[in-house]
Amino acid sequence: MSPSSAGRVSREKRGHIMLIGLDRTPKRNAFDQSMLDDLVLALGEYERDDNARCALVFAHGEHFTAGLDLASVGDTFSKGWKLPGGAIDPWGTFGGPRPTKPLLVAVHGYCYTIGIELMLAADINLCASNSRFAQLEVQRGIFPFGGATLRMHQVAGWGNAMRWLLTGDEFDAHEAYRLGLVQEVTAPEDLLPRAIWLAERVAAQAPLGVRAVLASARQTLDEGEKAAAASLLATTQRLLASEDAKEGLRAMLERRDGHFKGK
């Protein structure tokens, strides 16, 4: 793993996947300003790397994140956080562009506040059986501003979301699975290998098709089903003209895996 210049987020390329590791372990990976900036910059690097087809955010140390380090970031957010140039906003709530490629998150230990909101904005989530979650903001005199109020009720249903958003209580991995916050729960030692395997499965598929899936699904959320449906034919025509679509047909006829180039 290569550390960032700020020493907060590591990067590693493995084939077509990018591993992005939260690395402020003495503070349980609580997000100070440096780590926030470094994460969105790392995601910007991923977005611009045509060879990177899937990103996996994980954490070094014993915990995913203890949430926001309010002593460090409180003043920034009270004035409005301006993302650094070239950044990608994975939460979609801070004014920057969102990723157009898949984002997976693998959680263990504590995952509080903005960590949950990162999961809610990601595409696939896994957690270890020792994970503990809490959306603590109402216990601190504030409220979630990274997207939990927008997305948790979509994922879990209104009552389930309000149970945790309105109390700030902690819940465990099994409850996270019941809510739909995570798609898989693993033993702690199996979390990263399983998450890397899943990221590689996503990265092995046709990149243009994968991006089109995300774009169509997000358009449905943002603009409604009718608008998304109106875009399906044009997207289909564009994809059918691609080299990857021709390779997909050849692979099907030859009964082998496709070898896609994103063209």
Secondary structure, 3 states (H helix, E strand, C coil): CECCCCCCEEEEEECCEEEEEECCHHHCCCECHHHHHHHHHHHHHHHHCCCCCEEEEEECCCCCECCECHHHHHHHHHHCCCCCCCCCCCCCCCCCCCCCCCEEEEECCEEECHHHHHHHHCCEEEEECCCEEECCHHHHCCCCCCCHHHHHHHHHCHHHHHHHHCCCCEEEHHHHHHHCCCCEEECHHHHHHHHHHHHHHHHCCCHHHHHHHHHHHHHHHHHCHHHHHHHHHHHHHHHHCCHHHHHHHHHHHCCCCCCCCCC
